[in-house]
Amino acid sequence: MTDGMMETLSAGLPALGLALPEETLQKLCAFARAMVKQNEVMNLTGITEETAVAKLHLLDSLTVAACVELQGKTLIDVGCGAGFPGVPLAIACPDTKVTLLDSLGKRMQWLSSVLPELGISAQCITARAEENVETCRETYDVATSRAVARLNILLELTAPYVKVGGFVVALKGSAAGEELEEAKNAIKKLGLQLEACKAFSFDDAVHSVIVLKKVSSTPGAYPRRFAKIKQNPL
C-alpha cells in the first residue's frame, strides 16, 4: 500500500516548499496506514484510497508547516479527529511540541496507543475545547484546526489558547474568503488580525490556509459555552 501513497506524498511536497527525509515520509505513511486500518472498526475518515489519503490528509495537513514557522514552537490541534493536521505536523516537525485535543474519547484512546507504537511524540487530551482552555489559556504559539466549524465559531474556540504574538491557523476550503468576511467581528473581538490566506490545490480542489496573528489578549469572557457560541456567533 505504501508505494502509491509514498509517491503521491513525495510528488506533492515541492509545491508546499517542503523537503522531508525518507524516514519522515515512511512515518507519515505508517500513520496513514494505521488510520485506514483502524477505520475498519471505527469511523475516522471517509477517505481511504492511498493517493487520496496522501493528498487530502497528509499533504493537506502539511500546508500548516508551509505557512507558519513551527520549529521549536508549541502547537495545539483543536478538534483533531483522527489526528489531522496535528499528527503529520508532529512527524514532519519533531521539535514542535504538539498537543492533540478532541472530545471523542475513543478516537483519543486510539491515538494515545498508536502514536507511541509508531515513535510519534504528541500529547493527547480528551476534552471540550471551550472547557480545556481554562487550564492553558494563552500558552501556545500556534492553534490549528481543520473541518471543525465555520471560522466565526472556530476562532472563539482556538484564539484563547494562543499567546500574544502567536498564530491561529485554520484549514479551509474554497469558501475561505466568504468565511473571513463573516468572521470580521470575531477576529477583532478576539485580539486577532489577518496575516495571510494561502491557497493550495489538490485534485483540482482548493485548500485554503487562513493565518491569523494574535495581536492582543483575548478577553476573559471568551470562549463562551458552546451552545451559546453556536447560537450566537461573534
C-alpha positions in Angstrom: 0.0 0.0 0.0 2.9 2.3 0.6 4.0 2.9 -2.9 1.1 5.0 -4.3 0.9 6.9 -1.0 4.6 7.5 -0.8 4.9 8.6 -4.4 2.0 11.0 -4.1 3.3 12.4 -0.9 6.8 12.9 -2.3 5.5 14.5 -5.5 3.3 17.0 -3.6 5.9 18.3 -1.2 7.7 20.7 -3.6 4.5 22.7 -4.2 4.5 23.3 -0.4 8.1 24.3 -0.4 8.9 21.4 2.0 11.7 18.8 1.8 11.4 15.9 4.2 13.8 13.0 4.8 12.8 9.5 3.6 12.4 8.3 7.2 9.9 11.0 7.8 7.9 10.1 4.7 7.8 6.5 5.8 6.5 7.5 9.2 3.8 9.7 7.7 2.7 6.8 5.5 2.8 4.4 8.5 0.4 6.6 10.5 -1.9 7.0 7.5 -1.9 3.2 7.0 -2.7 2.7 10.7 -5.6 5.2 10.5 -7.0 3.5 7.4 -6.8 0.1 9.2 -8.5 1.4 12.3 -11.2 2.9 10.1 -12.4 -0.6 9.5 -13.7 -0.7 13.1 -14.1 3.0 14.0 -15.4 5.9 12.0 -12.3 8.0 11.4 -12.4 9.0 7.7 -14.4 8.7 4.5 -11.1 8.8 2.6 -9.3 5.5 2.4 -7.8 5.2 -1.1 -4.0 5.6 -0.8 -3.3 8.5 -3.2 -6.4 10.4 -1.8 -5.1 9.8 1.8 -1.7 11.2 0.8 -3.3 14.4 -0.8 -6.3 15.1 1.3 -4.9 14.0 4.8 -1.1 14.2 4.7 -0.3 17.0 2.3 -3.3 19.0 3.4 -2.1 18.8 7.0 1.5 19.8 6.0 0.2 23.1 4.5 0.3 24.4 8.1 4.1 23.9 8.1 4.3 25.7 4.7 2.6 28.8 6.1 3.9 29.3 9.7 7.3 28.6 11.3 6.9 25.7 13.7 10.4 24.9 14.7 10.7 24.8 18.5 7.1 26.0 18.9 4.2 24.7 20.9 1.1 23.8 18.8 -2.4 22.6 19.7 -4.7 20.9 17.2 -8.3 21.7 18.4 -10.8 19.1 17.4 -8.1 16.8 15.9 -10.5 14.0 14.9 -8.4 11.2 13.5 -5.2 13.3 14.1 -5.2 15.8 11.3 -3.4 18.2 10.9 -1.7 17.6 14.3 -0.1 14.2 13.8 1.5 14.8 10.4 2.9 18.1 11.8 4.3 16.2 14.8 6.0 13.8 12.4 7.3 16.4 10.0 8.4 18.9 12.7 9.7 16.6 15.5 11.0 19.6 17.6 7.5 21.1 17.7 5.6 20.2 20.9 2.2 19.1 19.6 -1.0 18.7 21.7 -4.0 16.9 20.2 -7.4 17.8 21.6 -10.7 16.2 20.9 -13.9 15.5 22.9 -14.3 12.0 21.5 -12.7 9.5 23.9 -12.5 6.5 21.6 -10.5 8.5 19.0 -8.2 9.8 21.6 -7.7 6.4 23.1 -6.7 5.1 19.7 -4.3 8.0 19.1 -2.8 7.6 22.6 -2.0 3.9 21.9 -0.9 4.1 18.2 1.4 7.2 18.4 3.9 5.6 20.8 3.9 2.4 18.7 5.0 4.5 15.7 7.5 6.6 17.6 5.4 9.8 17.3 5.5 12.3 20.1 2.3 14.2 20.9 0.2 14.9 24.0 -3.4 13.6 23.7 -6.2 15.3 25.7 -9.8 14.3 25.7 -11.9 17.4 26.5 -14.1 20.0 25.0 -12.1 22.9 23.6 -14.1 25.6 25.5 -13.6 23.8 28.8 -9.9 22.7 28.5 -8.7 26.2 27.8 -9.2 27.1 31.4 -6.0 25.1 32.3 -3.8 26.5 29.5 -5.1 29.9 28.4 -2.7 31.8 26.1 0.1 29.3 26.4 0.5 28.0 22.8 2.5 29.5 19.9 0.0 28.1 17.4 -3.5 26.7 17.5 -4.7 24.9 14.3 -7.9 23.2 13.3 -9.5 21.5 10.3 -13.1 20.9 9.5 -14.4 21.7 12.9 -16.8 24.7 12.4 -17.2 27.8 10.4 -14.5 30.4 11.1 -16.5 32.8 13.2 -17.3 29.8 15.6 -13.9 28.2 15.3 -11.9 31.3 16.3 -13.7 31.6 19.6 -12.6 28.0 20.4 -9.0 28.4 19.2 -7.9 32.1 19.9 -8.0 31.8 23.7 -5.3 29.1 23.5 -2.8 31.3 21.7 -0.3 33.7 23.4 0.1 37.2 22.1 2.4 37.1 19.1 1.3 33.6 18.2 -1.0 32.4 15.4 -4.3 30.7 14.8 -4.1 28.6 11.6 -7.4 27.4 10.1 -7.6 24.9 7.3 -10.5 25.7 5.0 -11.8 25.0 1.5 -12.7 27.3 -1.4 -15.2 29.3 0.7 -12.3 30.8 2.9 -12.9 34.3 1.6 -16.6 34.2 2.5 -15.8 32.8 6.0 -13.2 35.5 6.6 -15.8 38.2 5.7 -18.3 36.5 8.1 -15.7 36.4 10.9 -14.6 40.0 10.7 -16.2 40.9 14.1 -14.8 37.7 15.8 -11.3 38.5 14.5 -11.4 41.9 16.0 -13.1 40.9 19.3 -10.7 38.0 20.0 -7.5 40.0 19.5 -6.5 38.7 16.1 -5.6 40.2 12.8 -5.4 38.5 9.3 -1.8 37.7 8.4 -2.3 35.6 5.2 -4.8 33.4 3.3 -2.9 31.0 1.1 -4.5 28.6 -1.4 -3.1 25.2 -2.3 -4.6 22.9 -4.9 -5.0 19.1 -4.5 -7.0 17.1 -7.1 -8.4 20.4 -8.5 -9.9 21.2 -5.1 -8.8 24.4 -3.4 -7.5 24.1 0.1 -7.1 27.4 1.9 -4.9 28.1 4.9 -6.0 31.2 6.9 -3.3 32.5 9.2 -4.3 35.0 11.9 -1.8 36.7 14.3 -2.7 37.2 17.9 -2.1 40.9 18.4 -3.7 41.4 21.8 -5.1 39.3 24.7 -8.4 37.6 24.1 -11.0 39.0 26.6 -11.7 36.6 29.5 -15.4 36.4 28.6 -14.3 34.1 25.7 -14.8 31.3 25.0 -18.5 31.1 26.0 -20.3 27.8 26.4 -20.5 26.0 23.1 -24.3 26.2 22.9 -24.0 30.0 23.2 -21.2 30.2 20.6 -23.2 28.2 18.1 -26.5 30.0 18.8 -24.9 33.5 18.6 -21.6 33.5 16.8 -19.4 36.6 17.2 
